[in-house]
Amino acid sequence: MAQEHEFDIKKFYSYKENNRLEVKRASGGLPGSLWETYSSFANCDGGVIILGAIENADGSITTTGLADDRRLKKELFDMVNNPKKVSINLLMDKDVQSYVMDNGDVVLVVHIPPANREDRPVYINDNIFGGTFRRNWEGDYHCTKSEIKAMLRDQPDDSTDAKILTARSLADLDYESVHSYRNRHVAHKETHVWRDLQDHDYLERIGAAKIGDDGALYPTAAGLLMFGYDYRINYEFPEYFLDYREELDPATRWTDRVYSGTGDWSGNLYEFLFRVIPKFTQDIKIPFKLDGIVRVDDTPVHRAMREAFANCIINADFFLPKGIVILKHPDRIVFENPGGIRIGKAQMLKGGVSDPRNKTIMKMLNLIGIGERAGSGVPDIYAVWKKQGWREPEVEESYNPDRTVLILPMSDSKKKSHVSDEKTVDAAPKQNLHEKANHKTAKIIQLLRDRAECTTHEIAEYLGLKAPRTRQILNELADKGLIIAEGNNRNRKYKISDSKISDSVSE
């Protein structure tokens, strides 16, 4: 398990059941629901199952004890090694430990590590589509076919963007984008050996095209995504969508926007990149610095933002909905991409390991000087932000559909965060109930502005509340007409109702 989620028996009675911890009585043997939780934890970030305990009404944990913990442990390993029961055994002996509590009760603590992408989905009962689970704040849930297919796409080591697209042709590419890219490549490395190649040879060298079995040259997925026309890209990637929005004035939904599908520009990744970078970096202060007699207009913050944008692109799963979204607010910039974090959030923050979905696109960006430090991008961003004295960036991951969000605050670390810690807020002695409610409302509205739509568990995680309390707040907001609920039960998602937002939040 990741270090921040390690279990400490000394803190047993301070724990509460959450999306990383599950307790089960197990008085009559291994409960059947244990395997759903095993699958859930394995397909997320891991977790801990405690056998011989129950959750109280207030969320605290009480031990009930086990009559024969050794028998349970043997039964657990017998079943986890049965491929008809579980698709893969992730447990080692050290992951299953017995503890004797102060009151004499024995509990069995099972550490479930996160599965590597090559082993996902982890499923039970020999049924991949009926036995694959994930975890949210409401408990274990069945994964959708879309989630399972996304995990299967991530299994191979081959980069998905290297696929040759024999149904497409090089005529599907926008050659203004190709030539602009080539000019940037030469500007970055003037003496590169590919500079004088013909376009078709050059595209093959950078991975944008491949020779098919018939001897003809076809675009690769990377080539189409980087240089293609968006309506042609949508033939291969129906969910492909790019969206940049500036939301600098609370009175208007957006003050500037660039998005694909409009028909007045190519809509490809390359052109989007260089249309948008100047927009979200234009307000960054540039200290006076000379390189010889030439002023240096690039700063570590500029480079970190380009790195964030590159990460967003090279880790995107373009088969998933919602697309790439970049939001510029007065106090922060938000980068969102479809697809989860393949190496896990903990490793992403630690750095040193690079496992992008789109390795070919990463190579193309590297050739023009973007994202050259593979595996160190996110830690470098954190380091730059710390040096600036800004609030620490935030990385969020959500499921159904898989999505990764990087939030880059652009304000002093001493100033109040737009995502204030709820315990700090609730501890303010003079804050009345109306102010607290208004604060939660504002946070939910801001989240829905950033994400467009969210599930209950995503909002609960954002607020730091349990699901029942979050549902209560959401129902109240829906009754007031501030938000709109769509779908039923686990598939329910919430959107903002723009018509009433301004007045209600300012009341």
C-alpha positions in Angstrom: 0.0 0.0 0.0 1.1 3.6 -0.5 2.7 5.0 2.6 0.0 7.6 3.3 -2.5 4.7 3.7 -0.4 2.3 5.9 -2.3 0.7 8.7 -1.2 1.2 12.3 -2.7 -1.1 14.9 -2.0 1.5 17.6 -4.4 3.8 16.0 -7.1 1.1 15.5 -9.9 2.9 17.5 -9.3 6.2 15.7 -10.0 4.7 12.3 -13.3 5.0 10.5 -14.6 3.0 7.5 -14.0 4.9 4.3 -13.0 4.3 0.7 -9.7 2.8 1.8 -10.8 0.8 4.9 -13.5 -1.8 5.3 -14.5 -3.8 8.4 -16.4 -7.1 8.4 -17.6 -9.2 11.3 -16.6 -12.6 9.8 -18.2 -14.5 12.7 -19.3 -17.4 10.5 -16.2 -17.5 8.2 -15.1 -15.4 5.4 -18.0 -13.2 4.2 -18.8 -13.4 0.5 -18.7 -9.6 0.3 -15.0 -9.7 1.1 -14.2 -10.6 -2.5 -16.0 -7.6 -3.9 -14.0 -5.4 -1.6 -10.8 -7.3 -2.6 -11.6 -6.5 -6.3 -12.5 -2.9 -5.5 -9.3 -2.1 -3.6 -7.1 -3.9 -6.2 -8.6 -1.9 -9.0 -8.2 1.4 -7.2 -5.4 2.5 -4.8 -5.4 -0.5 -2.5 -6.9 -0.6 1.0 -7.3 -2.5 4.3 -10.0 -5.1 5.3 -10.3 -5.8 9.0 -12.0 -9.1 9.9 -13.5 -9.3 13.3 -14.9 -5.8 13.7 -18.0 -3.8 13.0 -18.8 -0.1 12.2 -20.9 1.7 14.8 -23.6 4.3 13.9 -21.2 7.1 14.5 -18.7 5.6 12.1 -16.3 4.4 14.7 -15.0 0.8 14.8 -15.6 -1.9 17.5 -14.0 -5.3 17.6 -16.2 -8.4 17.7 -13.2 -10.8 17.6 -12.6 -14.0 15.7 -12.9 -17.6 17.1 -10.2 -19.0 14.8 -8.1 -16.5 12.9 -5.7 -19.2 11.7 -8.5 -21.0 10.0 -9.7 -17.8 8.4 -6.2 -17.0 7.1 -5.8 -20.4 5.6 -9.3 -20.2 4.0 -8.4 -16.7 2.6 -5.2 -17.9 0.9 -6.9 -21.1 -0.4 -9.6 -19.0 -2.1 -7.3 -16.1 -3.3 -5.1 -18.7 -5.1 -8.1 -20.2 -6.8 -8.4 -18.6 -10.3 -12.1 -19.5 -10.5 -12.6 -17.3 -7.4 -10.2 -14.4 -8.1 -8.4 -13.5 -11.3 -5.1 -12.9 -9.5 -3.6 -13.3 -6.1 -2.0 -10.0 -5.0 -1.4 -11.1 -1.3 1.8 -12.2 0.3 2.0 -13.7 3.8 3.0 -10.3 5.3 -0.2 -8.7 4.0 -2.4 -10.8 6.3 -1.7 -10.3 10.0 -3.5 -11.2 13.2 -3.6 -8.8 16.2 -4.7 -9.3 19.8 -6.5 -6.2 21.0 -6.4 -4.9 24.6 -9.8 -6.5 25.3 -8.6 -9.9 24.2 -10.4 -9.9 20.8 -8.4 -11.1 17.8 -8.7 -9.3 14.5 -7.3 -10.3 11.1 -6.0 -7.3 9.1 -5.7 -7.8 5.3 -3.7 -5.3 3.3 -4.8 -5.3 -0.4 -2.2 -3.7 -2.6 -3.2 -1.9 -5.8 -2.9 -4.1 -8.9 -0.4 -3.1 -11.6 -2.1 -2.0 -14.8 -1.0 -5.3 -16.5 -3.1 -7.2 -13.9 -6.2 -5.1 -14.1 -9.1 -5.6 -14.1 -9.0 -7.8 -11.0 -12.3 -9.7 -11.0 -14.0 -12.5 -9.1 -16.1 -15.6 -9.8 -14.4 -16.0 -13.3 -16.6 -13.2 -14.6 -14.8 -10.2 -15.9 -17.9 -8.1 -16.8 -20.0 -9.2 -13.8 -17.2 -9.5 -11.2 -15.1 -6.4 -11.6 -15.5 -3.8 -8.8 -14.2 -0.5 -7.7 -14.6 1.6 -4.6 -16.1 5.0 -3.9 -17.4 6.7 -0.8 -20.6 4.7 -1.0 -18.9 1.3 -1.0 -18.0 -1.3 -3.6 -19.7 -0.9 -7.0 -19.8 -2.9 -10.2 -17.6 -1.4 -12.9 -19.2 -0.5 -16.2 -18.2 -2.1 -19.5 -16.5 1.2 -20.4 -14.4 1.1 -17.2 -13.4 -2.5 -17.8 -12.5 -1.8 -21.4 -10.3 1.1 -20.3 -8.4 -1.2 -17.9 -8.0 -3.7 -20.7 -6.6 -1.0 -23.0 -4.0 -0.2 -20.4 -2.7 -3.8 -20.0 -0.3 -4.0 -23.0 3.1 -2.4 -23.0 2.6 -1.3 -26.6 1.6 2.4 -26.8 -2.0 2.7 -28.0 -1.1 5.8 -30.1 1.4 3.8 -32.2 -1.4 1.9 -33.9 -1.4 2.2 -37.7 -4.8 3.4 -39.1 -5.2 1.8 -42.4 -8.7 3.2 -42.8 -7.3 6.7 -42.9 -4.8 8.4 -45.2 -2.2 11.1 -45.0 -4.8 13.4 -46.6 -6.5 13.4 -43.2 -3.7 15.5 -41.8 -3.6 19.3 -41.7 -0.3 20.1 -43.4 -0.2 23.6 -42.0 0.0 21.9 -38.6 2.7 19.5 -39.9 4.8 22.4 -41.3 4.4 24.5 -38.2 5.6 21.6 -36.1 8.6 21.1 -38.4 9.6 24.7 -38.1 9.4 24.4 -34.3 11.5 21.3 -34.4 14.2 23.1 -36.5 14.1 26.1 -34.1 14.6 23.8 -31.2 17.4 21.8 -32.8 18.7 23.5 -35.9 21.1 20.7 -37.1 18.7 17.8 -36.7 19.3 15.1 -39.3 15.6 15.0 -40.3 15.3 18.7 -41.2 15.6 18.2 -45.0 13.4 15.1 -45.3 10.3 15.1 -47.4 7.0 15.3 -45.4 6.1 11.7 -45.8 9.6 10.5 -44.7 9.6 13.0 -41.8 6.2 11.8 -40.6 7.4 8.2 -40.6 10.5 9.2 -38.6 8.6 11.0 -35.8 6.0 8.1 -35.5 3.2 10.0 -37.2 3.0 7.5 -40.0 3.8 3.8 -40.7 4.1 1.6 -43.7 1.2 -0.9 -43.9 1.3 -4.5 -45.2 0.4 -3.2 -48.7 3.5 -1.0 -48.7 1.5 2.3 -48.5 2.1 4.9 -45.8 -0.7 5.5 -43.3 -1.1 7.8 -40.3 -0.7 6.3 -36.9 -3.1 7.2 -34.1 -0.5 9.6 -32.8 -0.2 11.3 -36.2 -3.9 11.7 -36.6 -4.4 13.1 -33.1 -1.5 15.5 -33.4 -2.0 16.7 -36.9 -5.4 15.6 -38.2 -8.6 17.5 -38.7 -10.9 17.0 -35.8 -13.8 15.6 -37.8 -11.4 12.9 -39.2 -10.1 12.3 -35.7 -13.6 11.6 -34.5 -13.9 8.7 -37.0 -11.3 6.8 -34.9 -11.9 8.5 -31.5 -15.6 9.4 -31.3 -15.2 10.9 -27.8 -12.3 13.1 -28.8 -12.8 16.7 -27.6 -10.6 19.6 -26.6 -11.8 22.5 -24.5 -10.0 25.5 -23.0 -12.1 28.0 -21.0 -11.3 31.2 -19.1 -13.7 31.8 -16.3 -12.4 35.1 -14.9 -15.7 36.8 -14.4 -18.3 35.1 -12.0 -21.1 36.9 -13.8 -20.4 35.1 -17.1 -20.0 31.4 -17.8 -16.7 32.0 -19.6 -14.7 35.0 -20.8 -12.7 33.2 -23.5 -12.9 29.8 -25.0 -11.1 27.6 -27.6 -12.6 24.2 -28.4 -12.5 21.6 -31.1 -15.4 20.9 -33.5 -16.0 24.5 -34.5 -14.8 24.1 -38.1 -12.7 27.3 -38.1 -9.5 25.6 -37.1 -8.0 22.1 -37.4 -9.0 21.0 -33.9 -5.9 18.8 -33.5 -3.7 18.4 -30.4 -0.7 20.3 -31.9 -2.7 23.5 -32.9 -4.6 23.4 -29.6 -1.4 23.3 -27.6 0.0 26.4 -29.2 -3.3 28.3 -29.4 -3.8 27.7 -25.7 -0.4 28.0 -24.0 -0.1 31.8 -24.6 -3.6 32.2 -23.1 -3.0 30.5 -19.8 0.6 31.9 -19.4 0.0 35.5 -20.4 -0.5 36.8 -16.8 2.7 35.2 -15.4 5.2 37.9 -14.3 8.5 37.7 -16.1 11.5 39.0 -14.2 14.1 40.9 -16.2 16.9 38.5 -17.1 19.4 38.5 -20.0 21.1 35.7 -21.9 23.9 37.6 -23.4 22.1 40.6 -24.8 18.8 38.8 -25.4 16.0 39.0 -22.7 14.8 35.7 -21.4 11.0 35.5 -21.6 10.8 31.9 -20.3 10.6 31.1 -16.6 10.3 27.9 -14.5 6.6 28.6 -14.1 6.1 28.8 -17.9 8.0 25.5 -18.3 6.1 23.9 -15.4 2.8 24.8 -17.1 3.9 23.4 -20.4 4.9 20.3 -18.5 1.4 20.1 -17.0 -0.2 20.5 -20.4 2.1 17.8 -21.9 1.2 15.4 -19.0 -2.5 16.0 -19.7 -2.0 15.1 -23.4 0.3 12.1 -23.1 -1.7 10.5 -20.4 -5.1 11.0 -22.0 -7.3 8.0 -23.0 -9.0 9.5 -26.0 -11.6 6.7 -26.1 -13.2 8.0 -22.9 -15.8 10.8 -22.7 -15.4 14.5 -21.7 -12.0 14.9 -23.4 -9.2 17.3 -22.4 -10.4 20.3 -20.5 -8.3 23.3 -19.3 -9.8 25.9 -17.1 -8.3 29.2 -16.2 -9.6 30.9 -13.1 -8.3 34.1 -11.5 -6.6 32.1 -8.8 -5.8 28.7 -10.4 -5.5 26.7 -13.6 -7.0 23.2 -13.9 -5.9 20.5 -16.3 -8.2 17.6 -16.8 -7.7 14.5 -19.0 -9.7 11.4 -19.6 -8.0 8.3 -18.1 -6.7 7.3 -14.7 -3.1 7.5 -13.4 -1.4 4.3 -14.8 1.4 4.3 -12.2 -0.8 5.3 -9.3 -1.1 8.7 -7.6 1.6 8.0 -5.0 4.2 7.1 -7.6 3.2 10.0 -9.8 3.9 12.4 -7.0 7.1 10.7 -6.1 8.5 10.7 -9.7 11.1 8.6 -11.3 8.7 6.3 -13.3 7.3 7.2 -16.6 4.4 5.2 -18.1 2.4 7.4 -20.4 -0.5 6.1 -22.5 0.7 8.0 -25.6 4.4 7.3 -25.9 4.6 8.4 -29.5 2.9 11.7 -28.8 5.4 12.2 -25.9 8.3 11.6 -28.4 6.8 14.2 -30.7 6.5 16.8 -27.9 10.0 16.0 -26.8 11.4 16.8 -30.3 10.1 20.4 -29.9 11.3 20.8 -26.4 8.2 20.0 -24.4 8.0 17.4 -21.6 11.6 16.3 -22.0 12.1 15.1 -18.4 10.2 11.8 -18.4 9.0 10.7 -15.0 9.9 13.9 -13.2 7.2 16.2 -14.6 4.8 16.4 -11.6 7.5 16.5 -8.9 9.2 19.3 -10.8 5.9 21.2 -11.0 5.5 20.9 -7.2 9.1 22.1 -6.7 8.5 25.2 -8.8 5.3 26.0 -7.0 7.0 25.7 -3.6 9.8 28.0 -4.7 7.1 30.5 -5.8 5.5 30.4 -2.4 2.2 29.3 -3.9 -0.2 26.8 -2.5 0.7 23.2 -3.2 -0.8 21.7 -6.4 -3.5 19.1 -6.1 -3.9 15.8 -8.0 -7.3 14.2 -8.1 -8.4 10.9 -9.7 -12.0 9.8 -10.2 -13.7 6.8 -11.8 -16.7 6.1 -14.0 -15.5 7.6 -16.3 -11.8 7.5 -15.3 -10.4 11.0 -15.1 -7.3 12.8 -13.8 -7.3 16.4 -12.6 -4.3 18.6 -11.8 -5.0 21.9 -10.0 -2.3 24.6 -10.0 -3.1 27.4 -7.5 -1.8 30.8 -8.5 -1.9 32.5 -5.1 0.2 32.8 -2.0 0.3 29.7 0.3 -0.8 31.9 3.2 -4.0 32.9 1.5 -7.2 30.9 1.9 -7.5 28.0 -0.6 -10.5 27.8 -2.9 -10.7 24.2 -1.5 -10.5 25.2 2.2 -10.0 22.4 4.7 -13.5 21.7 6.2 -12.1 21.1 9.7 -10.5 24.6 9.7 -13.7 26.1 8.4 -15.9 24.4 10.9 -13.5 25.3 13.8 -14.0 29.1 13.2 -15.8 30.0 16.4 -17.8 32.9 15.0 -19.0 31.2 11.8 -22.7 30.7 11.9 -24.7 27.8 10.3 -25.8 30.0 7.4 -22.2 30.8 6.5 -21.2 27.2 6.7 -24.0 26.1 4.4 -23.1 28.9 2.0 -19.5 27.8 2.1 -20.3 24.3 1.1 -22.7 25.5 -1.6 -20.0 27.7 -3.0 -17.5 24.8 -3.0 -19.9 22.5 -4.8 -20.8 25.1 -7.4 -17.1 25.8 -8.0 -16.4 22.1 -8.4 -19.3 21.7 -10.9 -18.0 24.7 -12.8 -14.6 23.1 -13.0 -15.8 19.6 -13.9 -19.1 20.2 -15.6 -20.7 17.2 -13.8 -19.8 15.1 -10.8 -21.0 12.0 -8.9 -22.0 12.0 -5.3 -18.8 10.3 -4.2 -16.6 12.8 -6.1 -18.4 15.7 -4.4 -18.1 13.9 -1.0 -14.4 13.4 -1.4 -14.0 17.0 -2.4 -15.9 18.2 0.6 -14.4 15.7 3.0 -17.8 14.5 4.0 -19.5 11.1 4.2 -21.9 10.1 1.4 -25.2 10.4 3.4 -24.4 14.0 4.5 -23.3 14.9 1.0 -26.5 13.5 -0.5 -28.5 15.6 2.0 -26.7 18.8 0.9 -27.1 17.9 -2.8 -30.8 17.2 -2.4 -31.2 20.6 -0.7 -29.4 22.3 -3.6 -31.4 20.5 -6.2 -34.7 21.5 -4.4 -33.5 25.1 -4.6 -32.9 24.7 -8.3 -29.1 25.4 -7.9 -28.1 22.1 -9.4 -29.6 19.5 -11.6 -29.5 15.7 -10.9 -29.4 13.3 -13.8 -29.6 9.5 -13.6 -30.5 7.1 -10.9 -28.7 5.8 -7.8 -25.0 5.0 -8.5 -25.1 6.6 -12.0 -26.5 9.9 -10.7 -24.5 12.9 -11.7 -25.0 16.6 -10.8 -24.6 19.7 -13.0 -25.0 23.4 -12.1 -28.2 25.2 -13.1 -26.7 28.5 -14.4 -30.0 30.4 -14.3 -30.0 30.6 -10.5 -26.3 30.4 -9.5 -25.3 34.0 -9.3 -28.2 35.1 -7.0 -28.1 32.1 -4.7 -24.4 32.0 -4.0 -24.3 35.7 -3.2 -27.3 35.8 -0.8 
